[in-house]
Amino acid sequence: MEKIQQQLMKIRGLLDLRIFRVLLFLVLGLVLYASMFTNVKPEKMDLRLFSIANQTVRSPVTISDKESTEKKREEAEDSVQDVYYMKKETNENRVDLITSIFDAATEVKKELQDQVNASEGISQGQESGDSGAPSDNEVIDKMKGKLTEEVTRSISDSVLLALVQSSKEELSVAKDVAITAINTVMNRRIPADEVENSKRLVEEELKLTSMSSQLKAAVIELGRYAVVQNEFFDLEATQELREQAKESVEPVKILQGQIIVEENQLISREVFRQLELVGLTDNQQSTLPFIGLALLVMVMIIALYYYFHELKVNGDMKQNYLLLFSIIFILSIVMLKGISLLQQFEFSDLGYLFPAAMAAMLIKILVDDRLAILTTIILALCGTILFSENITSSLNVNIGIYIICSGLASIMFLSKQNQRMKILQAGMFVSLINIIIIFALLFINNGHYNAKEYTFYFGGAFTSGIMGAILTIGLLPFFEAGFGILSTMRLIELSNPNHPLLRKILTEAPGTYHHSIMVANLAESACEAIGANGLLARVGCYYHDIGKTKRPQFFIENQMNIENPHDRLPPQTSKNIIVAHATDGAELLRQYKMPKEIVDIAEQHHGTTLLKFFYHKAKQNGNEVREEDYRYPGPKAQNKEIAIIGIADSVEAAVRSMQHPNPDQIESLVKSIIADRLQDGQLNECDLTLKEMEIISNTLCETLKGIFHSRIEYPEITKQKVKQA
């Protein structure tokens, strides 16, 4: 162990240089990258066109199949039928046109009749003759004059002539029959290819009417002329429907995990195209996964570097924490990688066996919560990659959630309980959380598992939590001893009365031992009142006067029924003996390999205070004395705990020297001692505030009042005292 400590000290010494700290972070980054390299490396497959697949191939990613999507959209567009609309005004227009032709015939007939009457000078009662009747050509010309050129081109002259030559009654009947027939047919949809059939329908209907053959032929021709196309192609509506059909087609996607080709299946052109699309036919290995892994590792290392850069501890402690973290972190990564390698033997979901709580609890106990949380997050990210062997995704999100929940649960439970028994209890608590998380993930994924699989998950979750606690308990002593870390458990062990140094104080300086116990009670209560480390203060008090065991009889608490040797010694010699107990104690503690924090308490609890008794005694002897010669060598208290121990030490000794102290006397004494320390500058190098000093003062007073409370004098004792008097 000593050799290991020496090696660690050498490494810590190197870490004082920035270049070696940077190199350490680079090593951590390389370890991370190397551990996950094979997990992001794309698998090479022999997939050739028209070959037989030797294994079932699933898509490693979710990707849009644009070609298939476009093909489906084209099919949807082609399936949309052309849109036609019926132009109702066409029916009305054609009816109006035929009506106009009949009206024109009626007008021409009336004009011709008037013309005949005028030319013959028909008298009243005289019958009209045929000598003034207009010729057929004149009749036709007059009709054409009433109609448009387009109409006259479409209708034969015989039709016009027949209309004019028909009687008024016949013309009225013909008009009604024609319009009725045209309305009947034109109210139907008549596309371009149905016009002739519709004309034939009108013709068939008009043939059934009872009219003269000449007029019937004319009406049939007019009916056929009136029937035209009334259904037309709606380009805009058709385009709109086609666009809607295209937009309604969902994009075709090849989903992650989707089977593209099954084992022993022929790789057709379509299958090969899909394989190309998901990147499984690229013979040249893609570098993108490796770049992505490098970026992820870089973010992790930067986060760790920033944490240690901002860590508010002294340089030696920071390097100690950095080296400690690196060892725990690399150990965890090696365990993760080792468990993940078993996936090659078709053992799936082995990631649930990883004791995620181990690293979190070790770092929580030995360093602090923030680094433990950061480490848990990094391990969870690594786990998502390392345990992606038997899944289609590149990241196993379930394992990541499991690791982060397990680690955070252990940190939460160990909030202020770091004893070994509490670690085992934390392991049980983590096991419970692991079981809940695993079953939550299984149920969310809606998987179907048998009893054997459920048993495996239950056992894995329970084992993970318990193993995390066992490994933490097993590794903790090695880290504490190797790095000289003073953990809560180490402090509890040092407080054991059977410790050799405590037995040494008890047997060689029992008064000092009792004094140390009293100071410990005072210091612990004051430290806890301001949020300092009360346990450290208590254990430090046990050892703070260990140097007095070298010359116990020179200290008043050990002078039971003996003469005070200082009465025969010069002040300078007495001062040297008293002052030496701080340095002697620190040296003795170093010989016993005690933690640095305990050594500092023994060395600094008196700071550079003045030995007033011997200083004034020397001055009374008439010698030239300097105040500096009668001060402790220091250094001054460097932290809150040491400062409070120094105050409690002085307070306990001062109160003990008082005869039947009352609460007011105790309070006055405590305040005067604290004020003296402040004025003497003994608290200048620790970070105690005035508010905290007030809390310390009140706490010490309350504790002392409880110790030196008034007692009832029993009758037997009183009677005995009377007899003695």
PATINU-296662 format. One line per field, with one value per residue (C-alpha): z, x, y; residue in one letter. Coordinates in Angstrom, 3 decimals. Each point is the difference from the previous one (the first is absolute). Layout:
% PATINU-296662
Z = (Z;...)
X = (X;...)
Y = (Y;...)
residu = (A;...)
END
This chain:
% PATINU-296662
Z = (0.000;0.795;-3.447;-1.572;2.022;-1.129;-3.636;0.385;1.606;-2.974;-2.408;2.055;-0.154;-3.809;-0.110;1.466;-3.529;-2.407;-2.848;2.039;0.993;-3.666;-0.815;2.662;-1.555;-3.418;1.439;1.367;-3.419;-1.729;2.457;-0.715;-3.763;-0.077;2.151;-2.327;-3.343;-0.950;0.977;-2.531;-2.731;-2.819;-0.638;-3.399;-1.962;-3.293;-1.746;-3.810;-2.576;-0.891;2.702;2.805;3.414;2.540;2.923;0.837;-0.489;1.919;-0.570;2.424;-0.393;-0.734;-3.398;-2.551;-3.246;-2.423;-3.083;1.399;1.310;-3.429;-1.660;2.360;-0.605;-3.752;0.431;2.150;-2.585;-2.839;1.933;0.104;-2.794;-2.138;1.345;-2.397;0.639;-1.657;-1.516;0.698;-1.916;-3.168;0.311;0.500;-2.892;-2.424;1.018;-0.459;-3.396;-1.251;1.458;-1.882;-3.267;0.476;0.916;-3.085;-2.153;1.600;-0.697;-3.613;-0.495;1.315;-2.148;-3.130;0.716;0.468;-3.201;-1.986;1.340;-0.849;-3.545;-1.044;1.541;1.400;0.693;2.768;-0.659;-3.036;0.113;-0.380;-3.070;-0.586;-2.514;2.786;1.959;0.563;-1.521;2.027;-0.408;1.354;2.998;0.621;-0.370;2.479;2.511;-0.417;0.589;3.397;0.992;0.426;-2.628;2.266;0.360;-3.655;-0.842;2.354;-0.995;-3.495;-2.089;-0.056;3.774;-0.217;-2.813;1.774;3.115;-1.879;-2.128;3.012;1.505;3.211;1.974;-1.455;0.730;3.619;0.499;-1.682;2.199;3.206;-1.095;-0.996;3.176;2.184;-1.725;0.106;3.721;0.726;-1.663;0.938;3.699;-0.085;-0.040;-3.595;-0.337;-3.366;-0.871;0.801;-2.144;-2.930;2.229;1.582;-3.420;-0.857;3.182;-0.964;-3.465;1.305;2.310;-2.702;-2.480;2.245;-0.310;-2.356;-2.463;-3.706;-1.443;-1.219;3.337;1.929;-2.031;0.702;3.741;0.132;-1.685;2.426;2.967;-1.210;-0.535;3.530;1.768;0.731;2.616;3.454;2.113;-0.060;1.563;3.214;-0.082;3.191;2.085;-1.414;0.881;3.505;0.604;-1.303;2.360;2.900;-0.909;-0.118;3.297;1.683;-0.653;3.136;-0.584;-0.299;2.702;0.643;3.767;2.325;0.630;-3.055;-1.853;-3.457;-1.123;1.769;0.142;-3.236;-1.869;-3.431;0.025;-2.791;-1.491;2.320;3.066;-1.107;-0.429;3.587;1.244;-1.797;1.501;3.595;-0.785;0.283;-3.433;0.293;-0.241;1.258;3.740;1.084;2.347;1.338;2.997;1.077;-0.319;2.023;2.717;0.111;0.444;2.812;1.810;-0.442;1.694;2.911;0.525;-0.247;2.654;2.318;-0.653;0.741;3.243;1.310;-1.247;2.022;3.064;3.033;1.913;0.475;-2.678;1.747;0.775;-3.562;-1.461;2.551;-1.069;-3.682;0.345;2.210;-2.449;-2.943;1.639;0.955;-3.405;-1.979;2.249;-0.737;-3.754;0.046;1.831;-2.511;-2.921;1.544;0.549;-3.490;-1.585;1.296;-2.492;-2.653;1.583;-0.643;3.584;-0.491;2.485;2.094;0.543;2.828;2.024;-0.014;3.583;-0.982;3.629;0.746;-1.693;1.170;3.655;0.006;-1.531;2.196;3.145;-1.035;-2.000;-0.256;-1.389;-3.153;-1.341;0.875;-2.015;-2.949;0.076;0.039;-3.059;-1.911;0.882;-1.142;-3.372;-0.363;0.915;-2.761;-2.539;1.594;0.385;-3.504;-1.303;-0.355;-0.849;-3.304;1.350;0.502;3.515;2.701;1.680;2.548;1.435;0.173;1.979;2.277;0.809;0.651;2.269;1.911;0.528;1.037;2.439;1.768;0.191;1.436;2.663;1.097;0.454;3.555;0.886;-0.934;2.543;-1.352;1.207;-1.790;-3.200;0.178;0.661;-2.990;-2.082;1.008;-0.823;-3.398;-0.690;0.629;-2.309;-2.658;0.095;-0.327;-2.898;-1.902;0.211;-0.880;-3.183;-0.871;0.406;-1.919;-2.931;0.160;-0.318;0.541;2.281;1.677;3.662;-0.591;-1.596;2.768;2.539;-1.808;0.036;3.670;0.938;-2.073;1.599;3.519;-0.616;-1.473;3.112;2.500;-1.984;-0.172;3.796;0.546;-2.427;1.622;3.473;-1.308;-1.999;2.400;2.466;-2.835;-1.336;3.473;0.884;-3.381;-0.286;3.668;-0.251;3.188;-0.595;2.484;0.509;0.583;2.598;1.767;0.094;1.444;2.732;1.349;3.588;-0.685;-2.462;1.233;0.248;1.905;2.407;0.334;1.018;2.372;1.809;-0.046;0.238;1.311;0.765;-3.579;-1.223;2.016;-1.165;-3.642;0.412;1.376;-2.781;-2.556;1.258;-0.214;-3.419;-1.601;1.027;-1.197;-3.356;-0.686;0.867;-2.874;-2.448;0.476;0.404;3.565;-0.142;-1.149;2.868;2.555;-1.147;-0.395;3.602;1.186;-1.404;0.175;3.249;-0.734;0.348;3.725;0.477;-0.436;3.262;1.565;3.480;-1.355;-0.838;2.787;-0.835;0.667;3.243;2.462;3.495;-1.293;0.133;-3.096;-1.584;-1.657;3.417;-0.046;-3.699;-1.665;-2.216;-3.207;0.747;0.978;-3.185;-2.093;1.645;-0.435;-3.581;-0.942;0.556;-3.296;-2.080;1.958;-0.551;-3.744;-0.248;1.949;-2.184;-3.132;1.373;0.356;-3.580;1.186;-2.567;-0.816;1.302;3.486;-0.097;-0.972;2.941;2.458;-1.583;-0.556;2.830;2.019;-3.074;1.077;3.271;2.891;3.147;2.225;3.356;-0.752;-1.969;2.927;2.377;-2.059;-0.015;3.776;0.301;-1.517;-3.127;-3.447;-1.786;-3.372;-0.469;-3.118;2.104;2.072;-2.870;-1.518;-3.329;-1.847;-2.729;0.653;-0.521;-3.707;0.113;2.057;1.870;1.330;0.969;1.934;1.725;1.094;1.475;1.670;1.458;1.633;1.140;1.645;1.901;1.108;1.184;1.864;1.963;1.248;3.304;-0.488;-3.227;-0.700;-3.514;-0.066;0.920;-2.641;-2.701;0.941;-0.034;-3.391;-1.623;1.441;-1.263;-3.505;-0.005;1.121;-2.866;-2.485;1.289;0.023;-3.678;0.658;-2.287;-2.936;-2.086;0.270;-1.630;3.080;-0.256;2.794;-0.205;0.434;2.947;1.687;-0.588;1.375;3.087;0.709;-0.611;2.309;2.735;-0.284;0.098;2.984;1.909;-0.448;1.267;2.961;1.138;3.693;1.930;2.978;3.138;1.517;3.797;0.595;-1.602;2.021;3.258;-0.789;-0.702;3.381;1.766;-1.820;0.995)
X = (0.000;2.862;1.490;-3.352;-0.264;3.464;-0.894;-3.233;1.910;2.360;-2.926;-1.696;3.228;-0.021;-3.611;1.104;1.175;-2.781;1.450;-0.312;-3.566;-0.840;1.690;-2.092;-3.207;1.246;0.585;-3.556;-1.278;1.988;-1.324;-3.555;0.521;1.752;-2.665;-2.827;1.861;-1.099;-3.594;-0.386;1.997;-2.434;-0.413;1.272;-2.460;0.355;-3.092;0.124;-2.726;-1.802;1.927;-1.573;0.052;1.859;-1.709;-3.044;0.841;-1.790;0.235;2.444;-1.695;-3.344;0.199;-2.454;-0.323;-0.501;-0.165;-2.750;-1.813;0.076;-1.165;-2.968;-0.862;0.035;-2.296;-2.334;0.020;-0.730;-2.871;-1.821;-2.653;-0.455;-2.521;-2.803;-2.620;-3.437;-0.492;-3.700;-0.081;0.726;-3.431;-1.661;1.882;-0.927;-3.645;0.018;1.621;-2.655;-2.708;1.482;-0.072;-3.674;-0.710;1.855;-2.141;-3.157;1.158;0.933;-3.308;-1.839;2.063;-0.603;-3.686;-0.119;1.974;-2.397;-3.008;1.465;1.031;-3.347;-2.045;-2.382;-3.291;-2.325;-1.662;2.228;1.862;3.723;1.699;3.319;1.356;1.744;1.567;3.804;2.370;1.879;3.230;-1.551;-1.287;3.403;1.739;-2.325;0.607;3.748;-0.305;-1.540;2.709;3.752;2.364;1.182;-3.572;-0.801;3.144;-0.983;-3.667;-1.094;-2.262;-2.695;-0.380;-0.445;-2.492;-1.976;-0.317;-1.315;-2.389;-1.558;-3.150;0.079;-1.509;2.387;2.946;-1.079;-0.346;3.349;1.677;-1.360;0.923;3.553;0.732;-1.351;2.148;3.098;-0.491;-0.411;3.264;2.069;-0.781;2.261;3.799;1.171;3.736;1.681;-0.187;-3.732;-1.208;-1.010;-1.900;-1.839;-0.908;-1.375;-2.093;-1.575;-0.646;-1.674;-2.197;-1.074;-0.787;-2.843;-1.814;-2.990;0.993;0.251;2.954;1.628;-0.380;1.068;3.173;0.710;-0.637;2.244;2.809;-0.445;0.031;3.176;1.505;-0.963;1.637;3.662;2.619;-0.822;2.617;3.512;3.351;0.807;3.785;0.280;-2.156;1.812;3.402;-1.216;-1.217;3.274;1.975;-2.188;0.536;3.776;0.057;-2.093;2.729;2.123;3.768;1.293;2.593;2.296;-0.279;2.823;-0.104;-2.168;0.912;1.315;0.976;-0.459;2.487;0.200;-2.015;1.099;1.289;-2.091;0.505;-2.585;1.526;3.482;-1.203;-1.313;3.284;1.847;-2.339;0.781;3.720;0.513;1.532;2.710;3.258;1.923;-0.480;-1.687;1.950;-3.074;-0.550;3.610;-0.268;-3.225;1.652;2.977;-2.322;-1.897;3.224;1.272;-3.120;0.422;3.676;-0.687;-2.714;2.410;2.803;-2.313;-1.149;3.536;1.045;-2.806;0.427;0.580;2.612;3.736;2.362;1.140;-3.569;-1.114;2.733;-0.911;-3.648;0.940;2.158;-2.562;-2.799;2.071;0.634;-3.663;-1.192;2.352;-0.917;-3.701;0.605;1.992;-2.882;-2.498;2.090;0.616;-3.708;-0.833;2.430;-2.167;-2.651;1.985;-1.177;-3.630;-0.598;-2.295;-0.836;3.106;0.361;-2.519;2.634;2.387;0.398;-0.649;-0.243;3.628;1.682;-2.707;0.319;3.809;0.292;-2.809;1.782;3.548;-0.553;-3.450;-3.536;0.493;2.817;-1.975;-2.982;2.228;1.669;-3.386;-1.126;3.198;-0.246;-3.637;1.013;2.765;-2.404;-2.437;2.783;1.752;-3.209;-1.398;1.315;-3.250;-2.329;-0.588;0.650;3.463;-1.039;-1.566;-2.102;-1.460;3.440;0.806;-3.169;0.682;3.597;-0.838;-2.950;2.079;2.895;-2.190;-1.932;3.236;1.128;-3.341;-0.086;3.584;-0.763;1.344;0.419;3.406;0.490;0.670;-3.379;-1.667;1.827;-1.492;-3.412;0.561;0.721;-3.360;-1.712;1.733;-1.072;-3.609;0.303;1.685;-2.867;-2.589;1.858;0.507;-3.655;-1.056;2.101;-1.295;-3.617;0.508;1.463;-3.054;2.195;-1.205;2.269;-0.256;0.573;3.634;0.790;-1.752;2.032;3.221;-0.860;-0.979;3.211;2.167;-1.462;0.361;3.556;1.038;-0.987;1.491;3.248;0.327;-0.154;2.362;2.597;-0.263;0.596;2.865;1.794;-0.519;2.796;2.525;-0.827;-0.005;3.345;1.602;-1.057;-0.040;-3.632;-1.869;-3.494;-2.831;0.586;3.686;-0.875;-2.334;2.761;2.431;-2.516;0.159;1.315;2.125;2.153;3.635;0.408;-3.248;1.003;3.358;-1.700;-2.368;2.745;2.783;-1.996;-3.507;-0.672;0.841;-2.270;-2.925;0.755;0.037;-3.403;-1.477;1.526;-1.325;-3.570;0.304;1.681;-2.363;-3.140;1.461;1.108;-3.358;-1.741;1.769;0.042;3.664;1.230;-0.980;1.350;3.420;0.031;-0.903;2.634;2.590;-0.622;0.720;3.527;0.662;2.011;1.749;3.308;-0.622;0.660;3.710;0.094;-3.476;0.991;0.798;-3.672;-2.331;-2.860;2.375;1.494;-2.024;1.520;3.409;1.862;-0.116;3.480;-0.310;0.358;3.697;0.657;0.787;-2.788;1.955;0.422;-3.640;-1.024;2.110;-1.573;-3.560;0.516;1.656;-3.183;-1.426;3.044;0.613;-3.602;0.187;3.222;-1.460;-3.112;2.151;1.897;-3.302;-0.970;-2.980;-1.985;1.321;-3.187;0.598;3.659;-0.992;-2.401;2.737;2.443;-2.301;-2.570;2.018;0.977;2.508;-1.697;1.944;0.815;-1.083;0.800;3.653;0.398;-1.134;2.027;3.110;-0.730;-0.455;3.501;1.272;1.426;-0.220;-2.538;-1.636;-3.618;0.891;2.230;-2.979;-2.340;-0.769;1.802;-3.278;-1.107;-3.339;-3.224;-0.499;-3.621;-3.158;0.343;3.497;-1.031;-3.007;2.122;2.461;-2.825;-1.644;3.379;0.511;-3.611;-0.042;3.235;-1.159;-3.433;1.511;2.197;-3.072;-1.697;-3.715;-0.420;-3.475;-1.490;0.881;3.601;0.248;-1.447;2.303;3.032;-0.837;-0.523;3.238;2.032;-1.488;0.597;3.593;0.553;-1.422;2.101;3.120;-0.566;-0.207;-3.065;1.366;0.947;-3.266;-3.300;-2.167;-2.480;-1.200;-3.430;1.515;2.048;-3.203;-1.552;3.139;-0.098;-3.654;0.506;3.010;-1.910;-2.979;2.242;2.006;-3.154;-1.103;3.346;0.402;-3.603;-0.838;-0.504;-2.140;2.026;-1.210;-0.675;2.652;2.652;-1.096;0.076;3.476;1.244;-1.350;1.849;3.202;-0.422)
Y = (0.000;2.391;-0.606;0.741;3.199;1.037;-0.596;1.940;2.864;0.102;0.104;2.728;1.950;-0.226;1.181;3.319;0.778;0.956;-2.066;-3.199;0.869;0.490;-3.304;-1.729;1.324;-1.124;-3.471;-0.022;1.042;-2.737;-2.590;1.113;0.035;-3.372;-1.649;1.089;-0.160;-3.502;0.732;2.825;-1.734;-0.884;-3.715;-1.196;-2.174;-1.868;1.379;-0.204;0.431;-3.268;-1.908;-2.009;1.693;-2.140;1.745;2.059;3.662;2.761;3.696;1.668;3.377;1.596;1.676;1.416;-1.972;2.885;-2.180;-2.225;3.050;1.650;-3.183;-0.257;3.630;-0.555;-2.989;2.054;2.792;-2.392;-1.553;3.350;0.130;3.088;2.447;1.179;2.605;0.457;3.430;0.649;3.260;-2.004;-1.615;3.359;1.535;-2.776;0.148;3.763;-0.418;-2.444;2.256;2.926;-1.980;-0.820;3.637;1.139;-2.303;1.417;3.564;-0.768;-1.724;3.050;2.418;-2.001;-0.109;3.761;0.481;-2.160;1.819;3.376;-0.897;-1.446;2.757;-2.459;1.609;-0.885;-3.370;-0.827;-3.264;0.107;-1.409;-1.736;2.472;2.137;-2.906;0.349;-2.484;-2.637;1.857;3.165;-1.906;-1.551;3.355;1.625;-2.811;0.287;3.693;-0.710;-2.511;0.097;-1.208;-2.836;-1.288;0.272;-1.954;-2.790;-0.288;-0.973;2.279;-2.640;0.303;3.750;-0.334;-2.706;2.116;3.028;-2.042;-1.708;1.354;1.997;-2.832;-2.578;2.298;0.430;-3.755;-0.664;2.587;-1.552;-3.505;0.992;1.953;-2.822;-2.586;2.194;0.730;-3.696;-0.951;3.060;-0.391;-3.037;0.142;-0.090;-0.480;0.446;-3.669;-0.187;2.909;-2.181;-2.407;2.916;1.370;-3.410;0.006;3.341;-1.292;-3.154;2.033;2.470;-2.761;-1.058;3.337;0.498;2.708;0.309;-1.788;3.225;1.780;-3.125;-0.238;3.667;-0.391;-3.106;1.888;2.901;-2.437;-1.620;3.420;1.108;-2.940;0.762;-0.964;1.342;-1.909;1.447;-0.989;1.990;0.334;2.050;-2.345;-3.022;1.485;0.830;-3.550;-1.406;2.241;-1.079;-3.636;0.522;1.829;-2.679;-2.558;-0.418;0.013;-3.532;-0.719;-2.889;-0.291;-0.848;-3.734;-0.672;-3.173;0.879;-3.473;-3.307;-2.831;-2.067;2.647;1.274;3.561;1.527;3.443;1.520;-1.672;1.053;3.574;0.004;-1.446;2.782;2.553;-1.056;-0.166;-3.754;-0.493;2.627;-1.911;3.017;0.267;3.230;2.270;1.775;-2.357;0.487;3.772;-0.061;-2.105;2.377;2.984;-1.738;-0.931;3.554;1.409;-2.427;0.882;3.735;-0.327;-1.832;2.490;2.920;-1.613;-0.466;3.435;1.618;-2.246;2.240;-1.998;0.419;-1.250;-3.196;-1.026;0.737;-2.234;-2.652;0.128;-0.062;-3.093;-1.700;0.722;-1.226;-3.373;-0.511;1.174;-2.237;-2.942;0.609;0.268;-3.254;-1.711;1.401;-1.195;-3.415;-0.626;1.280;-2.503;-2.846;1.096;-1.855;-3.238;0.962;1.089;2.951;2.753;-0.701;3.728;-0.267;-1.869;2.965;1.376;3.604;1.080;-0.915;2.954;2.403;-1.033;-0.075;3.457;1.324;-1.216;0.889;3.209;1.636;-0.269;2.074;-2.155;-3.139;1.260;0.975;-3.419;-1.746;1.952;-0.842;-3.697;-0.006;1.476;-2.576;-2.794;0.977;-0.612;-2.979;-2.039;0.535;-3.325;-1.937;2.854;1.728;3.487;1.486;1.060;-2.152;2.678;-2.432;-0.784;3.715;0.733;-2.970;1.034;3.641;-0.855;-2.562;2.427;2.917;-2.195;-0.967;3.636;1.068;-2.710;0.725;3.688;0.117;-3.635;-1.396;-2.760;-3.463;-1.263;2.894;-0.944;-3.493;1.524;2.275;-3.106;-1.464;3.277;0.143;-3.601;0.988;2.999;-2.178;-2.498;2.769;1.655;-3.264;-0.993;3.545;-0.170;-3.472;1.073;3.268;-1.946;-2.298;-3.056;-3.543;-2.008;-3.357;-0.780;-0.976;3.366;1.917;-1.972;0.932;3.706;-0.133;-1.822;2.316;3.114;-1.388;-1.221;3.340;1.967;-2.462;-0.375;3.779;0.209;-2.956;1.375;3.433;-1.436;-2.147;2.705;2.887;-0.938;-0.300;3.459;1.519;-1.540;0.570;3.644;0.911;1.051;0.724;-1.306;-0.175;-3.691;0.606;2.624;-2.411;-2.594;2.581;0.840;-3.555;0.175;-3.072;1.917;-0.181;3.770;0.492;-2.763;1.720;3.264;-1.780;-1.897;2.586;3.253;-0.751;3.671;0.923;-2.795;1.346;3.530;-1.218;-1.637;3.225;2.092;-2.506;0.470;3.779;0.070;-2.508;1.879;3.330;-1.448;-1.572;3.276;1.796;-2.934;-0.984;-3.582;-0.847;-3.542;1.210;2.510;-2.671;-2.504;2.760;1.057;-3.516;0.294;3.726;-0.226;-3.310;1.863;0.383;-3.714;0.730;2.013;-0.454;1.230;3.472;0.629;0.987;-2.372;-2.923;1.355;-2.054;0.111;1.145;3.273;2.193;-0.360;3.409;1.614;-1.000;0.795;3.312;1.403;-0.599;-3.690;-0.383;1.761;-2.353;-3.039;1.268;1.158;-3.289;-2.009;1.284;-0.897;-3.233;-1.016;0.666;-1.994;-2.922;-0.027;-0.055;-2.988;-1.847;0.911;1.983;2.025;3.450;1.649;-1.447;1.023;3.557;0.222;-0.999;2.442;2.987;-0.048;2.553;2.023;2.676;0.854;1.482;-1.981;2.877;-1.621;-0.689;3.205;2.125;-2.166;0.691;3.708;-0.046;-1.436;3.212;-1.611;1.515;-2.211;0.174;-0.973;-2.007;-2.268;-1.100;-0.862;-3.368;-0.547;-0.517;-0.013;1.659;-1.936;-0.639;-1.140;0.361;-3.266;0.803;3.537;-1.320;-2.664;2.699;2.105;-3.021;-1.041;3.390;0.263;-3.422;0.643;3.457;-1.125;-2.974;2.388;1.899;-0.859;-0.706;2.018;1.360;0.542;3.700;-0.681;-2.734;2.265;2.872;-2.295;-1.538;3.376;1.372;-2.981;0.307;3.762;-0.559;-2.472;2.483;2.893;-2.162;-0.883;-3.735;-0.366;1.966;-3.045;-1.945;0.884;0.482;2.881;2.278;-1.558;-3.459;1.277;1.102;-3.446;-1.682;2.180;-0.808;-3.713;-0.208;1.818;-2.351;-3.082;1.276;0.858;-3.585;-1.297;2.353;0.069;0.303;-3.255;-0.999;-0.582;-3.256;-0.161;-2.671;2.141;3.035;-1.974;-1.319;3.511;1.190;-2.772;0.861;3.632)
residu = (M;E;K;I;Q;Q;Q;L;M;K;I;R;G;L;L;D;L;R;I;F;R;V;L;L;F;L;V;L;G;L;V;L;Y;A;S;M;F;T;N;V;K;P;E;K;M;D;L;R;L;F;S;I;A;N;Q;T;V;R;S;P;V;T;I;S;D;K;E;S;T;E;K;K;R;E;E;A;E;D;S;V;Q;D;V;Y;Y;M;K;K;E;T;N;E;N;R;V;D;L;I;T;S;I;F;D;A;A;T;E;V;K;K;E;L;Q;D;Q;V;N;A;S;E;G;I;S;Q;G;Q;E;S;G;D;S;G;A;P;S;D;N;E;V;I;D;K;M;K;G;K;L;T;E;E;V;T;R;S;I;S;D;S;V;L;L;A;L;V;Q;S;S;K;E;E;L;S;V;A;K;D;V;A;I;T;A;I;N;T;V;M;N;R;R;I;P;A;D;E;V;E;N;S;K;R;L;V;E;E;E;L;K;L;T;S;M;S;S;Q;L;K;A;A;V;I;E;L;G;R;Y;A;V;V;Q;N;E;F;F;D;L;E;A;T;Q;E;L;R;E;Q;A;K;E;S;V;E;P;V;K;I;L;Q;G;Q;I;I;V;E;E;N;Q;L;I;S;R;E;V;F;R;Q;L;E;L;V;G;L;T;D;N;Q;Q;S;T;L;P;F;I;G;L;A;L;L;V;M;V;M;I;I;A;L;Y;Y;Y;F;H;E;L;K;V;N;G;D;M;K;Q;N;Y;L;L;L;F;S;I;I;F;I;L;S;I;V;M;L;K;G;I;S;L;L;Q;Q;F;E;F;S;D;L;G;Y;L;F;P;A;A;M;A;A;M;L;I;K;I;L;V;D;D;R;L;A;I;L;T;T;I;I;L;A;L;C;G;T;I;L;F;S;E;N;I;T;S;S;L;N;V;N;I;G;I;Y;I;I;C;S;G;L;A;S;I;M;F;L;S;K;Q;N;Q;R;M;K;I;L;Q;A;G;M;F;V;S;L;I;N;I;I;I;I;F;A;L;L;F;I;N;N;G;H;Y;N;A;K;E;Y;T;F;Y;F;G;G;A;F;T;S;G;I;M;G;A;I;L;T;I;G;L;L;P;F;F;E;A;G;F;G;I;L;S;T;M;R;L;I;E;L;S;N;P;N;H;P;L;L;R;K;I;L;T;E;A;P;G;T;Y;H;H;S;I;M;V;A;N;L;A;E;S;A;C;E;A;I;G;A;N;G;L;L;A;R;V;G;C;Y;Y;H;D;I;G;K;T;K;R;P;Q;F;F;I;E;N;Q;M;N;I;E;N;P;H;D;R;L;P;P;Q;T;S;K;N;I;I;V;A;H;A;T;D;G;A;E;L;L;R;Q;Y;K;M;P;K;E;I;V;D;I;A;E;Q;H;H;G;T;T;L;L;K;F;F;Y;H;K;A;K;Q;N;G;N;E;V;R;E;E;D;Y;R;Y;P;G;P;K;A;Q;N;K;E;I;A;I;I;G;I;A;D;S;V;E;A;A;V;R;S;M;Q;H;P;N;P;D;Q;I;E;S;L;V;K;S;I;I;A;D;R;L;Q;D;G;Q;L;N;E;C;D;L;T;L;K;E;M;E;I;I;S;N;T;L;C;E;T;L;K;G;I;F;H;S;R;I;E;Y;P;E;I;T;K;Q;K;V;K;Q;A)
END
